[in-house]
Amino acid sequence: MNNIEKLYKQWQALQPISQQAQERLNQKLMLEFNYNSNHIEGNTLTYGQTELLLLFGRVAEPAIMRDLEEMKAHNVALRMIGAEAREEGRPLTETFIRTLHQTLLREDYQVTNPDGTTYTIHAGQYKTRPNSVRTITGELFEYASPEETPALMADLIAWYNREEVAATLSPIQLASLFHYRYIRIHPFEDGNGRMARLLVNYILCKHGYPMIVVKSTDKNQYLSVLNQCDVAVGLIPSDGANAQLNQITPLTNYLSHCLEQSLTLSITTVTSETKQQK
């Protein structure tokens, strides 16, 4: 039995937990996840501002309006994945993923290129333009093309639903492989990182695990493990979209560590709350 299995067994032994303990834990993880996942992508709200905004609907200091709206939308998306995951027997669908993305981005918006031209970011629609990232060595790393994205996403969802039935992978292995394949497709024009982390927690929630948090302070390590997986898998996007578990060990190990932290926090929080109630 590995450490995750041991912690999960301890977590399950605490069930059912009191409503008060559940609410306290949910609030803690909700704030941590919303703050960190957005902060990784450049959101400027502090943890304190995030807490005031999501718990009380206001912030005490001036803040960028886009960042406020982005954080609120992300919290709605988080509630959506929790509700969807609790629907027992319901398969994951592309419709849900596009709806989740629509919720996350809220609306279409214009982006201006360095040369002054503009293009539209579409909420809830797969990309219509190629997307890529510049690596630390200066090379252009291409994701799946707009033309191949619909078929690759259909394959990803079909594979995931088959794996849920087959149960040949542990939940964290399944979530890690889904995350990597999704990121290599990069199906939307914006929001793919946040979507990947939301969907990881959708998968874990379906299996009774608490949500995990990729810390913004771990951003360099997180990106590094993804890069290590890219080196193992290769540059061809369709290969990335069909990566195998043995090719993404760095990501699986990293997300497993995050899950161990989340389980430990959850056990500690609930145990402490239970003692206080006695």
N, C-alpha and C positions, 0 to 999 in steps of 0.2 A: 504494500500500500504506500503510494507516494504522499508527499506532504499535503498536496491539495485534497486528496481523498480523505486523509486524516482530519483535516480542518473541516471539510464538508460534512463528515460524519458528526463532528462536534456541533456544527451549525444545525444540522438536521435534528440532533438530540435536544436542542433548545426549543424546537417548534412544538406547539404554536406559541408564539411570543405575544406579550400583551400589546394592546393597541397603542399604549403610550410609548413602549419601547420601539415598536415598529415605526411610529411617526417620528421619533427622535432620530432613528437610524436613517430613515428615508430622507429626512431634511438634511442631515449631514452629508450623505452621499450625493444628493441632488445638488447641493451647493458646490461641493468639490468637483463633480463632473462638469456642471455647466461652466464654472469658472475656468477650469483647466483646459477643457476641450476648445473653448473659444480663445483663451489666452494663447494657446499654441498657434492659432491662426492669426494672431495680431490684434485681438480685441483689447482695448486699453483699460477696461473697467478693473478696478482693484477687487480683491476678495470682499472687502467691506462694502463697496458699492454694489457688488453682485448680491450680497446678502440682503442689503436694504431694498434693492430693486425687486428681488424675487419673493421676499417675505412680506414686504410692506408697500410695494409698488412705487417707491420713490428713491431718490438718491440725495445725499446731503450736500454734495459738491458738484460743480459743473462737470458735465460729461458729454461726449460726442453722441448725438442723437442716434446715429446709425448703430453705434455699439450698444446702446440701450435696447433698441428694437431687435437687434441681432440676438442679444442675450435672452430677451423674453420669448422670442420665437424658438430658440434652442430649447428652452424649458418646456414649451408646448410639445415640441418634437419628442423630448424625453418622456413626457407623459404618454404620448402616442405609442411609443415602442413598448412601454410597460403594459398598457391596456391590450395591445395586440398580442403580446407574448402570453398573456394570461388566457387567451382564447384557445382552449385545449383542442388539439386536432386541426386547427386552421393552418394551412400551408402558407409559406411566404409567397408573395406575388410581386410582380413588377409594378402593378397598380399601387400597392401599398408603398413601395419604395419611391415611386414618383410623387405620390401624395405627401410622403414624409419630406421629400426634398422641397416640394412646393411650400410646405409649412415652414421649413427651415429658412428658405430664402425670402418668403412672403410675397414677392412680386418680381417681375422682370425689371432689370435696370441696365443703364448704359455704362460702358467702360470706354475710356479714351486711351488709345495707343500712344506710344512716344512720338509717333509721326503726326498726331493730331486727328487721325481717323477714329471712328467710334464703332462699337459693335454691342449687341444686346446679349446680356446674360439671361437665359430663360429659366424661370423657376418651374420645376416639375417636368422638364423636358430633357431628353438626352441631348448631348452636345451636337452642334451643327458645324463646329470648327475644330480642327485638330488642337490637342493640348499637350503640353510637354513641360519639363522642368530642367533647369540648368544644374548639372551635377557640381560637386565641389571641385572637380578637376576641369570644369568649364565646358564639358560636353553636353549636347542636347539629348535628353532622355525622353523618348516619345512614348505616349500611352496609346491605347487602341484608337484607331481612326473612327470618325463619326459613322462611316459606312459599315464597319464591322461591329460597332458597339451594340446595336439591338440584338444581333444573334448571340454575341458573347454574353450579354446580360440574361437572355433567355436560357442559355446553357448553364450559367452560374446558378440561377434560381432553381432550375430543374435538378442540377447536381445537389444543391443544398437540401432540397426536399427529399430526394432519394436517401441522402446520408442521414437525415433525421429518422427515417424509417429503419434503415439498415443498422444504425447505431454502432458502426465499426470504429468511430472516432470518439474520443472523450469530448465533452462540451468545449473545453478550452482548445483542443486541437481543431475542432470544427470551426470555432469562432476565429482562430488564428488564420486558418487556411482561407476562410471566407474573406476576412479582412485583406489578406494579401492579394487574392485573385481580384477582388473588387477594386483595390487601389491600382492594379495594373491595367484594368479597363478604364478607370477614371471616367465614368459614364456621363457626368454632368460638367458644365462649364465652370462651376464654382461649388464649394461646399463638400468636396469629396472626402476630405480628411475627417470632417465632423460627421458625415454620413457613415463612414466606415466604423468610427468609434461608437456611434449610436447602434449600429447593426450588430456589433460585437456584443453589446449589452442586451440587445433583443434576444440573441441566441443564448446567452448565459441565463437571462431571466426565465426563458422557457424551461430551463433545467433546474430552476430553484436556487440559482446562485445570486448573491448580491452583485450589484453592478461594480465594474472595475473603473479605475481612474488612471488615465495616462497623465502624469504630472507635467505641467508646462516646464518645470525645472529639469525634467528628463527629456526635453525636446531633442537635444542633440543625440542622446543615446537612442531614442525612438527612431529618429531618421537614420541613424547609423545602422541599426539592425535591419531596417527595411532595405538599405543599400546593400548590406551583406547578402540578403536574400536575392536581390536583383542580380548580383554577381553570380550567384549559384544558378539562377534560373536562366539568365541570358537576356538579351535586349529585345527579342521579338515579342510584341505585346500579346499575341495569342498564346505563346508559351507561358507568359506570366499569368494569363487568365486560366490556364490549365496546370498551374504549378502543383507539385506534389508535396506532401507533408515533409518528406526527408530533405527537401530543398529549402525549407523555411524555418529550420531549427532555431536560428537566432530570434525570430519574431515569436515563435511559440514559447521559447524560454522566457522572453521578456514579458509577454502577456501573462504567462503562468506566475511570474513573480508579482505582477500587479494583482492577480487574483488571490494569491496567498495573503498579500497585504489587506485586501478588501475583506476576505474571510476573517482574518485576525481582528480587524477593526470591528466588524459586525459582531463577532463573538464577545469581544471586550465590552462593546457598547451595551449589548443586550444583557450580559451578565451583570454589569454595573447597575443598569436600570432595574433589574430584578431585585438586586440586593437592597436598593434604596426603597423599593416598594414594600419590603418586609418589615 
